[in-house]
Amino acid sequence: MKDKKSIVIYFSRADENYFGGEMRYVDKGNTEVIAEFIKDIVGADMFKVEPLNPYPSNYMECIEEAKVRTREHNAPIKENIPDISNYEVVYVGSPIYWGGMPEELFTALKRLDFTGKIVRPFTTHEGSGLSGVPRQLMSICDGAEVLDGLAIIGSQVKSSKQKVEEWI
């Protein structure tokens, strides 16, 4: 995969996060750390999907808001992803919110043409693994081949670069 033109499209949230039973404040979201590892390893371009209406900084309030956005399928984003026609591989990164991707990724990805693309999902979590993300990507990335994903436990993100490289 290292020789293919790639882009990393991801959603990540800083602020208060859940780490193995405790809450901690982070300056950079876990998924963004993994996205940067991928960028460094394969020389990929990056695009961060950002919500038009930011999530609350408090973790419990954030996940409740995520539940509402998921249920209502209403999550506008600040900026659309640029054309991906020049990319062969699209890495899609996500924390796990209520069993899948944040609704903002649906908003962003459903506008793209994935015909002939390879999609590589990766998630950060505290026990959910890949959850429903591969299935979700298969349903919205028409024409793409969705390959095996990588799930990284959030509390282990900073020491996972080698694991990311092995996956690639």
N, C-alpha and C positions, 0 to 999 in steps of 0.2 A: 504493500500500500504506500510505501514511502516515495515511490516514483510517480505516483498519480497526483494530478492537481486536485487539491482538497480545500474544503471550507469547513470550519467548525461553527455550527449554529447552536446556540445554547441559551438557556435561561438560568440565572443564578441570583441568589439573594443574600446580601450581607445582613447585618444587624443581629438580633438575638436568634440563635439556632439551638437545636436539640442535639446533644452529644451523649449518647449512651446513658441516659437517665438524668442528665443535668443540662441546664441552659447556660450558654456562653455567648458572648458578643463576639462577632467576627467582622473584620474590616472588608474581607473579600469572601464571597460565597464559595462553598465547596466545589460546586460544579464549575465555576470559573477557574479554579486552581487546576482542575483536570483539563479543561479546555486549553489552558496555557501550556500544559505538558504536551498535549497533542500538537499544538502549534509549533512548539520547539522541536518535537521529534520528526514531524513530516513537513514542516515549512508551510503549514496551512494558513489560509486567511481566516479571519474570525468575524463573527457577527453576534453581538449580544442582543437578545430579544428583551426589551424592557417594557414593563406595563405603563400604559398611559397614566393610570392611577396607581401610584406606588402602594405596595402592601404595608401594613403597620409594622413598625420595628419590633414590637412585642411578638414573640413566636406564637403564642396561643391565639392572639388576635389575627395573626397572619394566616394560620391554618383554617380558622373559621371563615375568613374572607375568601380563601382559596376554595373552600367548600361551596360558597355562594356562587363564585364565578364559574365553577365547574358545573354546578346544577343548572345555572341559567345560560351557560355557553356564551358568556358575555365578558370578554377580556380584551378590550382594545389595547393596541400597542403604540409606542411612540413613533416607530419608524418601520416601514416594510423592509423585508430582506431584499437586497438587490438581486438582479438576475443571476441564476446559478448555472446557466447553460454552459459555461466554460469549465465547470468542475466535473470531475469523474466520481469523486467520493465526497459524501456529505456526512460529517460526524454530527450527530444530534445529541446534545447534552441536557440533562434535566435532573432536578431534585425530584423526589417522589412526593406528590401531594395527593392524598386520598386514592392511592392505588394506581396512579399514573402521572402523566405529564401535567404541569400547570397549563391552564386553559390558554394562556398567552402563546404557548408554542403551537397549539392548534390554529389560533388566529394567524400566526405568521406562516406556518408551513402549508396550510391549505391553499395558499395563493400561488404556490410554486409548481413548476413542471419538473417532475422527477423522472421522466422517461429516460431509461438507460443509465440511471445513476445507481451507485452503490451507497447504501445508507448504513452507517455504523452507529448504533445507539450506545450511549453511556449514561449511567445514573450515579447519583450520590444519595445515600440513604442511611438510616440507622436500624435496618432490619428488614427492609422491603425488597432488597435486591433490584432486579430489573422491573419487577411488578408487571403491570400491563403495558409497559412502554413499547416493546417490540410489536405487539399486536396492534397498538394504536398507530404506530408508524406504518405498518403494513396497510392499514385501512385508509390513511390519508396521503401516502406517498405513491400514488398510482404510477406504475411503470418502473418502479425501483426494485432492486434486489436488497432486501433488508437482511444483513448478516448478523451473526452472533454479537451480542452486546457485552458490555463490561459494567459491572456494578461495584462501586467503591464505597465502603463504609465511611461516612463523613468524618468520624474521629480519626481515620487513618489516611485521609486525603493527602496531607503534606508529605507523607513518606511513601507514596504510591507511584512515583514516576517510573520505576522499573517495571511495575506491574502493568502500567499503561503501555510501555514500550513493548513488552512481551505480547500484549493483546494485539497491537498494531502489526 
